[in-house]
Amino acid sequence: MEFATVAVVGAGVMGVGVAQSLAQSGHRVVLVDVHDDVLQRARQELRTGLRTFALFHKGAGVDIAAVIERVEFTTDYELLAEADFVVENVTEDWQVKKEVYERIDRIVRPEVVFAVNTSAISITRIASCTVRPERVVGMHFMNPVPMKPMVEVIRGYHTTPETIDTARRFLAELGKECIVVEDVPGFVSNRVLMLTINEAVFLVQDKVAAPADVDRIFRTCFDHRMGPLETADLIGLDTILKSVEVLYESFNDDKYRPAPLLKKMVAAGLLGRKSGEGFHTYR
């Protein structure tokens, strides 16, 4: 195995999903977060995620205890020195990401690639915080990570062909394919998806339709597995808001103006599945 030990920075929903995919494929994982309570919750979410995977893949023979044993939950960033590859999944906040990269760049071996799991933030901008911009690549995993076979890989300005090849080999070890796109805010998936979700929120705000009816139209008329508001609840409305704000700031285009209702729901703590309530209820 080329990437025996992989560091996953950030133990939120996406970080846990990436850690699960890595551990299931035989990798040792160092899952790092700054908060012990987040790591404790991550351990429970990992167990739940493995049970869900086993339910949907009955012939896979998932050994839950063995998979969890491959994951080290830690607040010690110095353990990143052992990593052969790094996947970063911290919140969609530029200042937070900047501080994380400046920190890990001093610890991780110079030849190791950094994969930025972001919804909208520029890969080139993040790479500028490191001394290895040629080894920084965008790797936009989809949620839930263990269930999604495709990853959007983003080439930054300095990202070399060798780094893209490394990213492909890394994803192949997880049993995933990738599509390589260029570095513009939102890339392909979220430049379209966030605009769609934001407009769906405007529809609810303007009382054109109820959330359930908006989602039902997309599921029944277009054969989407989930409607835009169900998707927003899955991703997290706070993440949606931050992504839309990045697009609005980056393009200076009013079409990306965040819906006031979206801002209000985030302020009220209605974040979707992770809080138990968003556009739908999950209690």
MARRO-760207 format. One line per 10 residues: number of its first residue (from 1); their letters; for each residue x, z, y of N, C-alpha, C. Coordinates in Angstrom, 3 decimals, padded with zeros to 6 digits. Last residue first. Layout:
BEGIN
NUM) A) X:Z:Y:X:Z:Y:X:Z:Y  ... $
This chain:
BEGIN
283) RYTHFGEGSK) -035.663:014.214:014.180:-035.622:015.623:013.749:-036.342:015.808:012.420  -035.480:011.889:015.662:-034.783:011.958:014.378:-034.691:013.397:013.869  -037.363:009.613:017.662:-037.086:010.993:017.277:-036.501:011.038:015.872  -036.244:007.122:020.052:-037.018:007.541:018.899:-036.607:008.966:018.539  -034.648:007.098:022.163:-035.876:006.309:022.297:-036.808:006.576:021.124  -033.821:010.180:021.123:-033.420:009.172:022.112:-034.666:008.388:022.454  -032.829:013.037:019.317:-033.866:012.330:020.076:-033.238:011.375:021.063  -030.662:014.056:018.008:-031.968:014.238:017.384:-033.101:013.515:018.110  -028.166:013.520:018.829:-028.808:014.676:019.475:-030.187:014.957:018.883  -027.499:011.318:017.299:-026.595:012.468:017.263:-027.176:013.699:017.954 $
273) RGLLGAAVMK) -029.523:009.391:017.828:-029.450:010.078:016.531:-028.616:011.346:016.584  -029.862:009.966:021.348:-030.131:009.183:020.142:-029.985:010.014:018.891  -029.567:011.580:023.533:-028.476:010.645:023.241:-028.721:009.785:022.016  -030.655:013.304:025.892:-031.357:012.505:024.879:-030.441:011.352:024.495  -029.665:014.741:028.007:-029.136:015.038:026.678:-029.850:014.321:025.551  -030.334:014.039:030.524:-031.218:015.004:029.857:-030.732:015.372:028.455  -028.479:012.085:031.084:-028.402:013.351:031.828:-029.236:014.438:031.168  -029.522:010.102:029.422:-028.201:010.669:029.129:-028.046:012.014:029.834  -031.929:009.590:030.753:-031.954:010.103:029.384:-030.617:010.726:029.005  -031.002:008.607:033.233:-031.815:009.821:033.187:-031.806:010.431:031.793 $
263) KLLPAPRYKD) -029.705:006.242:032.510:-028.958:007.322:033.151:-029.700:008.655:033.027  -031.924:004.835:031.547:-030.796:005.119:030.661:-029.964:006.269:031.224  -033.464:004.589:033.858:-033.986:005.379:032.740:-032.872:005.747:031.768  -031.897:002.833:035.427:-032.047:004.242:035.818:-032.572:005.130:034.695  -029.708:000.660:033.710:-031.098:001.026:033.969:-031.172:002.499:034.361  -026.738:-000.510:035.269:-027.378:000.362:034.270:-028.810:000.712:034.667  -026.152:-003.886:035.898:-026.517:-002.618:036.530:-027.239:-001.729:035.526  -025.445:-006.383:035.085:-024.973:-005.267:034.261:-025.317:-003.906:034.878  -026.312:-008.065:037.029:-027.018:-008.141:035.743:-026.587:-007.017:034.799  -024.656:-007.819:039.213:-025.832:-006.949:039.136:-026.561:-007.022:037.801 $
253) DNFSEYLVEV) -021.224:-007.696:038.765:-022.401:-008.544:038.615:-023.615:-007.641:038.394  -018.564:-006.928:038.518:-019.238:-006.837:039.825:-020.483:-007.722:039.866  -017.172:-006.803:036.164:-017.642:-008.125:036.587:-018.267:-008.126:037.988  -016.411:-004.076:035.965:-015.449:-005.155:035.693:-015.874:-006.495:036.277  -018.666:-002.507:036.507:-017.473:-002.363:037.341:-016.540:-003.567:037.189  -020.317:-003.405:034.415:-020.764:-003.509:035.809:-019.571:-003.457:036.762  -018.802:-002.689:032.178:-019.128:-004.099:032.427:-019.527:-004.316:033.886  -018.782:000.109:032.490:-017.520:-000.633:032.475:-017.766:-002.112:032.780  -021.525:000.613:032.254:-020.845:000.913:033.519:-019.504:000.191:033.607  -021.932:-000.042:029.597:-022.595:-000.843:030.633:-021.924:-000.618:031.985 $
243) SKLITDLGIL) -020.399:002.020:028.429:-020.050:000.616:028.204:-020.661:-000.287:029.270  -021.770:004.315:029.243:-020.375:004.128:029.644:-019.949:002.669:029.494  -024.264:003.840:027.971:-024.167:003.944:029.423:-022.737:003.705:029.895  -023.524:003.894:025.241:-024.137:002.699:025.829:-023.960:002.715:027.341  -022.667:006.524:025.024:-021.706:005.441:024.821:-022.234:004.136:025.415  -025.108:007.804:025.464:-023.980:008.070:026.359:-022.921:006.982:026.248  -026.634:006.946:023.327:-026.975:006.453:024.656:-025.886:006.749:025.679  -025.442:005.749:020.321:-025.387:006.890:021.237:-025.619:006.407:022.656  -025.844:004.026:018.179:-024.535:004.045:018.840:-024.364:005.322:019.655  -028.539:004.603:017.576:-027.501:004.718:016.548:-026.124:004.853:017.182 $
233) DATELPGMRH) -029.861:004.028:019.950:-029.906:005.389:019.410:-028.815:005.615:018.372  -029.349:001.265:020.072:-028.825:002.153:021.105:-028.795:003.593:020.621  -030.819:000.424:017.859:-029.368:000.241:017.867:-028.720:001.157:018.894  -033.353:000.976:018.801:-032.877:001.657:017.594:-031.359:001.571:017.514  -033.323:-000.885:020.846:-033.370:000.533:021.195:-033.002:001.410:020.001  -033.206:-003.386:019.522:-032.159:-002.994:020.471:-032.161:-001.508:020.818  -034.001:-002.983:015.968:-034.280:-003.410:017.317:-033.215:-002.909:018.277  -032.391:-004.068:012.965:-032.753:-002.996:013.886:-033.070:-003.605:015.239  -032.256:-006.481:011.697:-032.427:-005.285:010.865:-032.831:-004.076:011.711  -034.129:-009.240:012.865:-033.052:-008.280:013.090:-033.309:-007.043:012.230 $
223) DFCTRFIRDV) -036.060:-011.255:012.703:-035.443:-010.767:011.467:-034.211:-009.906:011.711  -037.489:-011.884:014.910:-036.150:-012.472:014.803:-035.398:-012.030:013.561  -039.945:-010.620:014.623:-039.910:-011.991:015.147:-038.566:-012.680:014.924  -039.383:-008.081:013.570:-040.340:-008.956:012.892:-040.288:-010.410:013.372  -037.386:-006.921:015.189:-037.286:-006.872:013.731:-038.184:-007.903:013.062  -038.262:-007.405:017.793:-036.971:-007.947:017.362:-036.831:-007.941:015.847  -040.736:-006.053:017.746:-040.686:-007.487:018.085:-039.381:-008.102:017.578  -039.923:-003.425:017.251:-040.682:-004.148:016.225:-040.672:-005.650:016.478  -038.713:-002.672:019.658:-037.903:-002.811:018.447:-038.618:-003.621:017.379  -040.996:-002.658:021.321:-039.828:-003.481:021.656:-039.002:-003.740:020.402 $
213) DAPAAVKDQV) -042.543:-000.737:019.996:-043.000:-002.124:020.035:-041.876:-003.078:020.415  -041.101:001.611:020.389:-041.377:001.158:019.022:-041.798:-000.309:018.993  -041.072:001.816:023.265:-039.851:001.576:022.491:-040.102:001.038:021.087  -043.815:-000.089:024.725:-043.253:001.158:024.220:-041.998:000.855:023.394  -043.610:-002.362:027.513:-043.898:-002.057:026.106:-043.275:-000.727:025.743  -043.547:-002.178:030.257:-043.963:-003.449:029.655:-044.354:-003.230:028.202  -042.647:-000.088:031.823:-043.885:000.080:031.051:-044.453:-001.254:030.554  -040.182:-000.110:032.918:-041.229:-000.818:033.668:-042.579:-000.800:032.965  -038.785:001.213:030.881:-038.906:001.837:032.205:-040.046:001.218:033.015  -038.871:-000.737:028.901:-039.548:000.546:028.691:-039.792:001.231:030.033 $
203) LFVAENITLM) -037.347:-002.705:030.181:-038.708:-003.011:029.731:-039.516:-001.738:029.504  -034.908:-001.390:030.543:-035.697:-001.757:031.724:-037.148:-002.061:031.339  -034.123:-001.341:027.862:-034.427:-000.077:028.538:-035.252:-000.337:029.798  -033.637:-004.051:027.501:-034.715:-003.418:026.732:-035.109:-002.082:027.351  -031.423:-004.313:029.129:-032.658:-004.989:029.533:-033.855:-004.428:028.769  -029.591:-002.839:027.609:-029.914:-002.408:028.968:-031.219:-003.047:029.452  -029.465:-004.421:025.289:-029.980:-003.055:025.231:-030.418:-002.585:026.613  -028.349:-006.797:026.377:-029.637:-006.816:025.683:-030.263:-005.427:025.652  -025.905:-005.883:027.331:-026.852:-006.490:028.266:-028.256:-006.500:027.661  -024.747:-005.089:024.958:-025.042:-004.080:025.980:-026.026:-004.612:027.019 $
193) LVRNSVFGPV) -024.505:-007.580:023.542:-025.348:-006.495:023.051:-025.724:-005.497:024.147  -022.712:-009.206:025.062:-024.086:-009.636:024.791:-024.976:-008.441:024.454  -020.493:-007.670:025.183:-020.891:-008.365:026.411:-022.330:-008.864:026.277  -020.169:-006.849:022.590:-020.808:-005.936:023.534:-021.114:-006.560:024.884  -019.136:-009.220:021.278:-020.275:-008.449:020.773:-020.950:-007.623:021.856  -016.927:-010.211:022.829:-018.112:-011.036:022.523:-019.304:-010.131:022.224  -015.780:-008.055:025.408:-015.417:-009.008:024.364:-016.605:-009.940:024.079  -015.973:-006.123:027.319:-017.114:-006.276:026.419:-016.861:-007.225:025.274  -013.726:-007.880:029.366:-014.559:-006.686:029.193:-015.797:-006.951:028.333  -011.556:-009.860:027.309:-012.384:-009.760:028.514:-013.298:-008.562:028.304 $
183) DEVVICEKGL) -009.293:-011.072:025.343:-009.514:-009.803:026.026:-010.240:-009.994:027.355  -010.589:-013.121:022.636:-009.715:-012.833:023.766:-010.178:-011.590:024.515  -010.802:-012.504:019.059:-011.316:-012.998:020.337:-010.353:-012.583:021.442  -010.963:-012.928:015.596:-010.087:-012.649:016.740:-010.662:-013.300:017.988  -012.640:-011.310:013.094:-012.715:-012.467:013.972:-011.923:-012.103:015.220  -011.917:-010.124:009.763:-011.954:-009.991:011.212:-012.123:-011.345:011.879  -012.935:-008.196:006.857:-012.460:-009.397:007.522:-012.484:-009.168:009.022  -012.021:-005.481:004.659:-012.762:-006.048:005.787:-012.099:-007.319:006.300  -010.780:-003.777:002.891:-011.786:-004.693:002.371:-012.607:-005.350:003.459  -008.727:-002.387:003.851:-010.020:-001.699:003.917:-011.140:-002.568:003.351 $
173) EALFRRATDI) -006.750:-004.226:003.677:-006.619:-003.044:002.818:-007.896:-002.211:002.816  -007.567:-005.923:005.716:-007.715:-006.376:004.327:-007.591:-005.208:003.353  -006.754:-004.496:007.940:-008.191:-004.582:007.649:-008.436:-005.050:006.217  -003.954:-004.915:007.701:-004.525:-003.569:007.711:-005.998:-003.606:007.325  -003.779:-007.675:007.954:-003.369:-007.041:006.693:-003.949:-005.643:006.584  -004.704:-007.976:010.616:-005.415:-008.629:009.503:-005.077:-007.954:008.171  -002.710:-006.567:011.993:-004.102:-006.114:012.047:-004.912:-006.707:010.903  -000.518:-008.201:011.469:-000.526:-006.818:010.978:-001.947:-006.264:010.946  -001.314:-010.472:012.890:-001.141:-010.549:011.433:-001.161:-009.152:010.807  -001.221:-009.401:015.467:-002.503:-009.885:014.930:-002.429:-009.975:013.412 $
163) TEPTTHYGRI) 001.517:-008.949:015.612:000.601:-007.801:015.653:-000.778:-008.196:015.123  002.457:-011.559:015.569:002.840:-010.654:014.491:001.919:-009.430:014.440  001.521:-012.597:017.965:000.946:-013.086:016.702:001.277:-012.173:015.524  001.227:-009.787:020.302:001.945:-010.880:019.652:001.204:-011.371:018.410  -000.275:-008.940:023.327:-000.365:-008.822:021.871:000.276:-010.027:021.200  -000.395:-009.157:026.057:000.935:-009.044:025.460:000.911:-008.992:023.932  -003.166:-009.361:026.514:-002.249:-010.332:027.127:-000.892:-010.335:026.434  -004.849:-008.738:023.334:-004.490:-008.445:024.709:-003.484:-009.457:025.236  -007.283:-009.761:021.182:-005.901:-010.048:021.545:-005.682:-009.747:023.032  -009.338:-007.919:019.076:-009.146:-008.454:020.420:-007.658:-008.575:020.733 $
153) VEVMPKMPVP) -011.598:-008.274:016.403:-010.218:-007.976:016.803:-009.941:-008.674:018.129  -014.353:-006.997:014.956:-013.969:-007.837:016.094:-012.576:-007.393:016.548  -014.941:-007.016:011.493:-014.404:-006.293:012.639:-014.013:-007.308:013.710  -017.206:-006.798:008.725:-016.524:-007.583:009.750:-016.111:-006.713:010.925  -018.709:-005.254:006.980:-017.547:-005.967:006.444:-016.710:-006.695:007.484  -020.016:-002.042:007.201:-019.861:-003.299:007.921:-018.588:-004.020:007.482  -020.119:000.447:006.064:-021.108:-000.531:005.612:-020.883:-001.935:006.208  -018.278:002.129:007.281:-018.113:001.822:005.852:-019.037:000.709:005.350  -019.317:002.203:010.061:-018.085:001.499:009.686:-017.995:001.181:008.195  -022.626:001.533:011.036:-021.688:002.463:010.399:-020.497:001.722:009.779 $
143) NMFHMGVVRE) -020.754:000.061:013.698:-021.325:001.281:013.131:-022.536:000.959:012.244  -017.714:-001.841:013.781:-019.159:-001.730:013.962:-019.680:-000.496:013.204  -014.614:-001.806:015.582:-015.390:-001.586:014.366:-016.867:-001.466:014.723  -012.477:-003.546:017.238:-013.825:-003.050:017.497:-014.608:-002.990:016.189  -009.516:-003.364:018.157:-010.103:-003.389:016.816:-011.473:-002.743:016.921  -006.894:-004.776:020.092:-008.251:-004.252:020.022:-008.796:-004.373:018.615  -003.494:-003.731:019.979:-004.514:-004.726:019.649:-005.889:-004.057:019.669  -000.106:-003.489:020.729:-001.433:-002.924:020.972:-002.469:-004.022:020.785  002.446:-004.434:020.738:001.934:-003.866:019.481:000.599:-003.154:019.677  003.130:-005.127:023.264:003.037:-006.223:022.296:002.454:-005.761:020.965 $
133) PRVTCSAIRT) 003.439:-002.682:024.544:002.224:-003.470:024.788:002.033:-004.618:023.808  004.955:-000.190:024.231:004.843:-001.183:023.154:003.628:-002.088:023.372  004.840:001.844:025.927:006.099:001.084:025.973:006.105:000.015:024.890  001.595:002.093:027.569:002.546:002.311:026.487:003.848:001.548:026.744  -000.276:001.339:029.353:000.043:002.770:029.331:001.111:003.093:028.293  -000.881:-001.272:028.894:000.023:-000.993:030.020:000.427:000.471:030.083  -002.832:-001.219:026.972:-001.460:-001.495:026.540:-000.450:-001.167:027.636  -005.104:-000.938:028.583:-004.666:000.178:027.738:-003.207:-000.001:027.325  -005.172:-003.502:029.706:-005.034:-002.326:030.567:-004.553:-001.124:029.772  -005.564:-005.058:027.420:-004.365:-005.255:028.238:-004.115:-004.051:029.130 $
123) ISIASTNVAF) -008.084:-004.263:026.643:-006.945:-003.963:025.766:-005.640:-004.079:026.551  -010.610:-002.917:028.680:-009.584:-003.943:028.515:-008.424:-003.464:027.642  -013.530:-001.573:027.148:-012.358:-001.388:028.004:-011.266:-002.394:027.655  -015.680:-001.824:025.316:-015.634:-002.686:026.495:-014.341:-002.623:027.294  -015.508:-000.326:023.006:-016.660:-001.202:023.168:-016.473:-002.201:024.295  -012.616:000.176:020.916:-013.347:000.335:022.166:-014.487:-000.663:022.241  -010.046:001.098:019.303:-011.446:000.913:018.928:-012.302:001.215:020.161  -006.985:-000.255:019.202:-007.904:000.363:020.165:-009.335:000.071:019.737  -004.214:000.391:017.312:-005.476:-000.347:017.317:-006.470:000.407:018.186  -000.786:000.126:017.537:-001.938:000.883:018.017:-003.159:-000.029:018.006 $
113) VVEPRVIRDI) 001.804:-000.092:015.090:000.773:-000.750:015.894:-000.313:000.247:016.284  005.189:001.041:015.122:003.808:001.207:014.648:002.825:000.584:015.637  007.749:001.088:016.067:007.310:-000.134:015.383:005.847:-000.100:014.962  008.208:003.664:017.137:008.106:002.496:018.022:007.535:001.253:017.363  006.122:006.351:015.898:007.308:005.506:015.762:007.139:004.186:016.533  004.485:008.574:018.173:004.406:007.588:017.094:005.659:006.706:017.089  005.058:010.047:020.544:005.148:010.665:019.216:005.273:009.630:018.097  004.628:008.713:022.863:005.892:009.458:022.769:006.123:009.995:021.360  002.098:007.730:022.545:003.194:006.764:022.628:004.547:007.438:022.475  000.364:009.850:022.783:000.737:009.424:021.436:001.902:008.444:021.438 $
103) REYVEKKVQW) 000.244:010.110:025.666:000.661:011.201:024.783:001.153:010.700:023.435  -000.654:007.728:026.631:000.614:008.237:027.158:001.148:009.350:026.264  -003.085:007.662:025.257:-002.021:006.700:024.928:-000.668:007.140:025.467  -004.513:009.800:026.451:-004.254:009.785:025.017:-003.089:008.859:024.683  -004.682:008.999:029.130:-003.937:010.214:028.793:-003.594:010.262:027.305  -006.309:006.710:028.813:-004.980:006.616:029.423:-004.124:007.813:029.029  -008.699:007.792:027.813:-007.888:006.899:026.983:-006.457:006.805:027.514  -009.514:009.279:030.065:-009.258:009.948:028.789:-008.364:009.074:027.913  -009.841:007.256:031.964:-008.871:008.319:032.203:-008.517:009.045:030.913  -011.896:005.633:030.800:-010.554:005.113:031.044:-009.528:006.228:031.191 $
93) DETVNEVVFD) -013.918:006.308:028.145:-013.597:006.782:029.487:-012.136:006.424:029.751  -015.378:006.437:025.582:-015.215:005.243:026.429:-015.029:005.650:027.895  -013.507:008.764:023.497:-014.643:008.357:024.315:-014.326:007.189:025.239  -011.313:007.500:020.860:-011.813:008.513:021.789:-012.888:007.912:022.689  -010.058:006.198:018.718:-011.526:006.121:018.833:-012.090:007.108:019.848  -007.336:004.380:017.393:-007.812:005.308:018.429:-009.295:005.094:018.672  -005.333:004.189:014.658:-006.611:003.701:015.178:-007.141:004.758:016.144  -002.077:003.330:013.668:-002.917:004.254:014.437:-004.184:003.545:014.885  000.194:003.401:010.947:-000.757:002.626:011.751:-001.636:003.647:012.457  001.749:005.210:009.751:002.192:003.817:009.625:001.310:002.877:010.441 $
83) AEALLEYDTT) 002.527:008.539:010.873:001.598:007.412:010.720:002.304:006.064:010.620  003.961:010.778:011.428:003.969:010.315:010.033:003.209:009.006:009.841  003.466:011.438:014.004:004.802:010.918:013.719:004.896:010.358:012.302  001.110:012.742:014.111:001.057:011.287:014.247:002.420:010.648:013.998  001.579:015.401:014.223:001.478:014.818:012.879:001.378:013.296:012.930  001.357:016.101:016.862:002.700:015.821:016.355:002.672:015.207:014.960  -001.248:016.869:017.372:-000.881:015.476:017.620:000.496:015.120:017.062  -003.235:018.929:015.758:-001.796:018.792:016.009:-001.407:017.316:016.147  -005.693:019.392:014.881:-005.578:019.273:016.335:-004.121:019.036:016.740  -007.005:017.815:011.880:-006.016:018.581:012.637:-006.158:018.392:014.146 $
73) FEVREIVAAI) -007.620:017.109:008.584:-008.300:017.363:009.852:-007.404:018.269:010.694  -006.710:014.710:006.372:-006.223:015.941:006.991:-006.863:016.056:008.373  -008.059:013.254:003.527:-008.172:013.361:004.982:-007.669:014.724:005.443  -008.093:013.330:000.801:-007.108:012.433:001.437:-007.095:012.547:002.955  -010.233:014.905:000.137:-008.891:015.479:-000.030:-007.823:014.615:000.647  -012.344:013.165:000.312:-012.175:014.158:001.378:-010.772:014.764:001.329  -011.951:011.806:-002.137:-011.851:011.082:-000.865:-011.598:012.061:000.276  -012.394:013.815:-004.011:-011.078:013.160:-003.957:-010.880:012.430:-002.636  -015.100:014.453:-003.558:-014.065:015.473:-003.372:-012.686:014.839:-003.211  -016.372:012.013:-004.239:-016.447:012.557:-002.882:-015.337:013.563:-002.626 $
63) DVGAGKHFLA) -015.803:009.273:-005.749:-015.416:010.652:-006.007:-015.307:011.341:-004.645  -018.060:006.733:-006.394:-017.340:007.435:-005.334:-017.078:008.882:-005.736  -018.960:004.407:-007.947:-018.277:005.559:-008.527:-017.456:006.328:-007.512  -020.379:002.097:-007.437:-019.046:002.232:-006.850:-018.265:003.409:-007.416  -022.965:001.701:-008.179:-021.936:001.363:-009.159:-020.525:001.579:-008.663  -024.474:002.370:-005.941:-024.535:003.236:-007.121:-023.458:002.936:-008.145  -024.452:002.284:-002.975:-023.536:001.563:-003.868:-023.403:002.368:-005.153  -026.181:003.945:-001.657:-026.388:002.510:-001.490:-025.494:001.666:-002.400  -025.149:006.413:-002.423:-026.556:006.116:-002.660:-026.813:004.615:-002.604  -022.546:006.329:-001.489:-022.769:006.376:-002.940:-024.206:006.023:-003.290 $
53) FTRLGTRLEQ) -023.067:006.427:001.258:-022.419:005.249:000.673:-022.671:005.190:-000.823  -024.148:009.005:001.425:-024.963:007.851:001.785:-024.394:006.580:001.176  -021.918:010.501:000.690:-023.140:010.572:-000.128:-024.050:009.380:000.151  -020.230:009.831:002.810:-019.855:009.461:001.441:-021.058:009.501:000.505  -021.600:010.979:004.961:-021.355:009.541:004.918:-020.999:009.051:003.527  -021.456:013.696:004.319:-022.763:013.033:004.380:-022.600:011.519:004.275  -018.679:014.053:004.554:-019.344:014.321:003.280:-020.704:013.620:003.214  -018.392:013.437:007.272:-017.698:012.644:006.260:-018.355:012.827:004.898  -019.844:015.463:008.446:-020.320:014.080:008.595:-019.654:013.163:007.578  -018.231:017.649:007.797:-019.587:017.573:007.270:-020.132:016.151:007.333 $
43) RARQLVDDHV) -015.932:016.954:009.264:-015.842:017.160:007.814:-017.226:017.053:007.161  -016.956:016.914:011.857:-016.485:015.660:011.261:-016.386:015.781:009.739  -017.365:019.592:012.353:-018.535:018.716:012.245:-018.159:017.401:011.570  -014.670:020.320:012.467:-015.553:020.932:011.463:-016.804:020.079:011.254  -013.861:018.811:014.677:-013.286:018.532:013.360:-014.135:019.136:012.241  -015.299:020.063:016.683:-015.535:018.640:016.412:-015.005:018.278:015.027  -014.138:022.563:016.635:-015.546:022.447:016.262:-015.924:021.000:015.975  -011.538:022.043:017.531:-011.750:022.464:016.140:-013.202:022.294:015.715  -010.576:019.361:019.549:-011.506:020.479:019.383:-011.720:020.795:017.908  -009.041:017.133:019.680:-008.576:018.287:020.451:-009.438:019.518:020.226 $
33) DVLVVRHGSQ) -008.247:015.492:016.559:-009.122:015.713:017.706:-008.639:016.970:018.419  -007.305:013.295:013.963:-006.889:014.184:015.047:-007.976:014.274:016.113  -006.700:012.801:010.692:-007.793:012.708:011.662:-007.570:013.759:012.742  -004.777:011.037:008.733:-004.606:012.168:009.633:-005.648:011.983:010.733  -005.186:009.943:005.428:-005.664:009.877:006.808:-005.337:011.173:007.537  -004.010:007.811:002.937:-003.958:009.166:003.482:-004.306:009.065:004.953  -006.098:005.395:001.302:-005.129:005.777:002.322:-005.159:007.284:002.573  -008.093:004.501:-000.442:-006.878:005.084:-000.989:-005.832:005.507:000.014  -010.497:003.730:000.534:-009.622:002.651:000.055:-008.236:003.167:-000.339  -011.568:006.087:001.439:-012.178:005.456:000.271:-011.297:004.358:-000.310 $
23) ALSQAVGVGM) -010.010:006.476:003.715:-009.845:007.376:002.571:-010.440:006.786:001.303  -010.986:004.355:005.356:-009.572:004.445:004.974:-009.389:005.302:003.727  -013.689:004.992:005.628:-013.296:003.695:005.058:-011.852:003.726:004.571  -013.444:007.537:006.862:-014.091:007.381:005.558:-013.669:006.084:004.877  -012.223:006.884:009.289:-011.529:007.759:008.347:-012.121:007.632:006.946  -014.292:005.381:010.438:-013.005:004.736:010.133:-012.241:005.566:009.109  -016.235:007.422:010.676:-016.502:006.221:009.889:-015.234:005.490:009.496  -014.949:009.203:012.395:-015.296:009.639:011.035:-015.550:008.429:010.140  -014.809:007.569:014.685:-013.599:008.069:014.048:-013.845:008.516:012.622  -017.508:007.189:015.303:-016.692:006.051:014.879:-015.422:006.512:014.175 $
13) VGAGVVAVTA) -018.314:009.879:015.917:-019.023:009.071:014.920:-018.145:007.937:014.397  -015.155:011.567:016.486:-016.569:011.336:016.724:-017.171:010.468:015.635  -012.468:012.256:016.517:-013.268:012.539:015.321:-014.761:012.486:015.610  -009.491:010.857:017.433:-010.883:010.981:017.862:-011.787:011.115:016.653  -007.388:008.784:015.751:-007.446:009.681:016.902:-008.868:009.683:017.455  -006.018:008.554:012.704:-007.262:008.223:013.397:-007.424:009.247:014.510  -003.208:007.276:011.095:-003.724:008.276:012.021:-004.978:007.739:012.688  -002.442:006.668:007.755:-003.042:006.121:008.976:-003.564:007.281:009.815  -000.101:005.990:005.316:-000.683:007.043:006.148:-001.178:006.439:007.452  000.392:003.435:004.204:000.084:004.580:003.345:-000.598:005.697:004.114 $
3) FEM) 000.154:000.414:004.482:-000.138:001.447:005.482:-000.582:002.717:004.744  000.690:-000.996:002.122:001.564:-001.155:003.283:001.391:-000.027:004.293  000.849:000.000:-001.188:000.000:000.000:000.000:000.890:000.000:001.246 $
